[in-house]
Amino acid sequence: MNPQFGNGVNVFFDDLGPRDGAPVILIHGHPFNRTMWAPQTAALTAAGYRVIAPDLRGYGESPVVPGKALLADFADDLAALLARLGIEQAVVGGVSMGGQIAMELRLRHPGVVRALVLSDTSPVPENEDGRKYRRELAERLLAEGMEGYAEEVIDKMLAPYNVTGMPGAAARVSAMMCATGPEGAAAALRGRAERPDYRPVLAGASEPCLVLVGADDVYTPVADAEALHALMPHSVLTVVEGAGHLPGVERPEAFNRALLEFLAGL
């Protein structure tokens, strides 16, 4: 489906499961698309949940908006999508950049968020080195395309032992990265460099939150997830063994078990 919002952005999405099921929106990370959630979508719909899985602007089937895409832009797109679907409140989940968009949604549209699911993500704003890196990477992707970058980071997106031990998952993740348009990836990198500090809004959050992290995540290690868990008064932490930055892909059974247990307790 592809609703067009007032700002002219088309967002493609899957709307799966029973329409009267409790709604869950799942936000992919960079540089992926909504298909990364296939194992979670299958488990959640089988359990009776309604799952909304969008392609963020510039990713998957959603067209690129050139220039710079702030996390606020992504959050506003998703709030408009939920409103278009008549969903007043949803469990909002995201991985990595998707987790930061979930935090931005909580900041900008707090009434929409019934609970949070934050996987392998950080609420901390970018430092100067990080801003420089993201801006330079944006220019590199525009100049060179996605393939070289995808090869460089595959063993950080997945734990190195899963790149060799789970060739199907590695191929799927690489294919998603290579299929992403460089212009959309660059726009998101520029916007993400400017993200705010989400710690104040999370420290005051009354909603339940599930914090998940791969035990061998090098981008947002377990210590980061523990700090996020300590920050949020109504959070639970699950460390997924045998996984890196994308435990929902690498260890879907363990990830889904934690997710379903959390949702059942709401």
C-alpha positions in Angstrom: 0.0 0.0 0.0 1.2 3.5 -0.6 -0.8 6.4 1.0 0.3 9.8 0.0 0.6 12.2 2.9 0.1 16.0 2.9 3.9 16.5 2.6 3.9 14.6 -0.7 5.7 11.5 0.7 4.5 8.1 -0.4 5.2 5.4 2.3 4.8 1.8 1.2 3.9 -0.6 4.0 2.5 -4.0 4.9 -0.6 -4.1 7.1 -0.9 -7.7 8.2 -2.9 -9.8 10.7 -6.4 -9.2 12.1 -7.7 -5.7 11.9 -9.0 -5.9 15.4 -5.7 -7.2 16.8 -3.5 -5.0 19.0 -1.4 -2.9 16.6 2.4 -3.1 16.4 4.4 -0.9 14.1 8.0 -2.1 13.3 10.6 0.4 12.0 13.5 -1.0 10.1 17.1 0.3 10.4 19.6 1.7 7.9 20.1 0.7 5.1 17.4 -1.9 5.1 13.7 -2.2 4.4 10.5 -3.6 5.8 11.3 -7.2 4.7 13.9 -7.5 7.5 10.9 -7.9 9.9 9.5 -11.0 8.1 10.3 -13.4 11.0 8.6 -11.1 13.5 5.6 -10.3 11.3 4.9 -14.1 10.9 5.1 -14.7 14.7 3.1 -11.6 15.7 0.3 -12.2 13.2 0.1 -15.8 14.2 -0.4 -14.6 17.8 -3.3 -12.3 16.7 -1.5 -9.0 16.5 -2.0 -6.4 13.7 1.5 -5.5 12.3 2.3 -2.4 10.3 5.7 -2.6 8.6 6.6 0.5 6.6 9.4 1.2 4.2 10.8 4.5 5.4 11.1 7.3 2.9 14.1 6.6 0.6 14.2 2.9 1.5 12.6 -0.2 0.0 9.7 0.7 -2.2 9.2 4.2 -0.7 10.5 6.8 -3.1 13.5 9.0 -2.2 13.1 12.6 -0.9 16.5 14.1 -1.8 18.7 16.2 0.5 18.3 15.5 4.2 15.8 13.4 6.0 15.6 14.2 9.7 14.5 11.6 12.2 11.6 14.0 12.8 10.6 13.6 9.2 10.5 9.8 9.5 8.5 10.0 12.7 6.0 12.4 11.2 5.6 10.1 8.2 4.8 7.2 10.5 2.4 9.2 12.7 0.5 10.2 9.6 0.4 6.6 8.4 -1.1 5.4 11.7 -3.6 8.2 11.6 -4.5 7.3 8.0 -5.1 3.7 9.2 -7.3 4.9 12.1 -4.8 3.6 14.6 -4.8 5.9 17.7 -2.2 4.0 19.7 0.3 1.3 18.9 3.3 -0.6 20.2 6.2 1.1 18.5 9.3 -1.0 17.8 12.5 -0.3 15.9 16.1 -1.5 15.4 19.1 0.7 15.3 18.1 3.9 13.4 14.5 2.5 13.6 14.8 2.6 17.3 15.9 6.2 17.2 12.9 7.0 15.0 10.7 5.2 17.6 12.2 7.5 20.3 11.5 10.5 18.0 7.9 9.4 17.6 7.7 9.2 21.5 9.1 12.8 21.6 6.9 14.3 18.9 3.7 12.2 19.1 3.7 10.8 22.7 0.0 9.9 22.6 0.5 7.4 19.8 3.0 5.2 21.7 1.4 2.5 23.9 4.8 0.8 24.5 8.3 0.8 23.0 10.5 -2.0 21.7 14.0 -0.7 21.2 16.5 -3.1 19.6 20.2 -2.4 19.3 19.9 1.4 19.5 21.1 4.4 21.4 19.4 7.5 22.7 22.6 9.5 22.8 23.1 12.4 20.3 25.9 12.1 17.7 29.3 13.6 18.7 31.4 15.7 16.3 33.3 12.8 15.0 30.1 10.9 14.4 28.5 13.8 12.6 31.6 14.1 10.4 31.6 10.4 9.7 27.9 10.3 8.7 28.2 13.3 6.4 31.3 11.9 4.7 29.7 8.5 4.3 26.7 10.2 2.7 29.0 11.7 0.0 30.8 8.4 -0.4 27.6 6.4 -1.0 26.4 9.0 -3.6 29.8 8.7 -5.4 30.4 4.9 -5.1 27.0 3.2 -4.6 26.1 0.8 -1.8 28.1 -2.4 -2.7 31.5 -1.5 -1.2 29.9 -0.2 2.0 27.7 -3.3 2.3 30.8 -5.6 2.0 32.6 -3.5 4.7 29.9 -3.6 7.3 28.2 -7.1 6.9 30.4 -8.5 9.7 29.3 -5.7 12.0 25.6 -5.8 11.1 25.7 -9.6 11.8 28.1 -11.2 14.2 31.1 -12.4 12.2 30.4 -16.0 13.0 26.8 -15.6 11.6 28.1 -14.2 8.3 29.8 -17.6 7.7 27.4 -19.8 9.8 24.2 -18.3 8.4 24.9 -17.7 4.7 21.2 -17.3 3.9 20.7 -14.5 6.5 24.0 -12.8 5.4 22.9 -12.9 1.8 19.5 -11.4 2.7 21.0 -8.6 4.7 23.6 -7.8 2.0 20.8 -7.8 -0.7 18.8 -5.3 1.4 21.7 -3.0 1.8 22.7 -3.2 -1.9 19.1 -2.6 -3.0 18.8 0.7 -1.1 19.1 3.8 -3.2 22.3 5.8 -2.3 20.4 9.1 -2.4 17.9 7.9 0.2 20.6 6.4 2.4 22.6 9.7 2.2 19.6 11.8 3.1 19.0 9.7 6.2 22.7 9.8 7.2 22.7 13.6 7.0 19.6 13.8 9.1 20.7 11.3 11.6 23.9 13.2 12.2 21.7 16.0 13.7 19.6 13.8 16.0 18.8 15.2 19.5 19.4 13.7 22.9 16.5 11.3 23.6 17.5 10.6 27.2 15.4 13.3 28.8 12.1 12.1 27.2 12.9 8.4 27.9 13.8 9.1 31.5 10.3 10.5 32.0 8.4 7.9 30.0 5.6 6.0 31.7 5.2 3.5 28.9 6.6 0.0 29.2 9.7 -0.7 27.1 11.4 -3.8 25.9 15.1 -3.2 25.3 16.8 -5.9 23.2 20.4 -6.3 22.2 22.6 -8.9 20.5 25.3 -10.2 22.9 28.0 -9.4 20.3 26.7 -6.2 18.9 29.7 -3.9 18.1 27.7 -0.8 17.1 25.5 -0.6 20.2 27.1 -3.0 22.7 25.4 -4.6 25.7 26.7 -1.8 27.9 24.6 0.7 25.8 21.5 -1.4 26.2 22.1 -1.7 29.9 22.3 2.1 30.2 19.1 2.5 28.2 17.4 0.0 30.4 18.6 1.8 33.5 17.3 5.1 32.1 13.8 3.9 31.6 11.7 3.3 34.7 9.4 0.7 33.2 11.8 -1.3 31.0 12.9 -4.9 30.7 16.2 -6.0 29.1 16.8 -9.0 27.0 20.3 -9.9 25.7 20.1 -12.2 22.7 22.9 -14.7 22.7 24.6 -15.6 19.4 23.7 -12.4 17.7 25.2 -9.0 16.6 23.5 -5.8 15.6 20.4 -7.5 14.1 19.2 -10.2 16.5 15.7 -10.3 14.9 17.4 -11.6 11.8 20.2 -13.7 13.4 18.2 -15.3 16.3 14.5 -14.8 15.4 13.2 -17.5 17.7 14.8 -15.9 20.8 13.9 -12.4 19.7 10.3 -13.3 19.0 10.0 -15.2 22.3 11.1 -12.1 24.2 8.8 -9.8 22.1 5.7 -12.0 22.5 6.3 -12.4 26.2 6.6 -8.6 26.6 3.4 -7.9 24.5 1.4 -10.5 26.4 2.2 -8.6 29.6 0.9 -5.3 28.4 
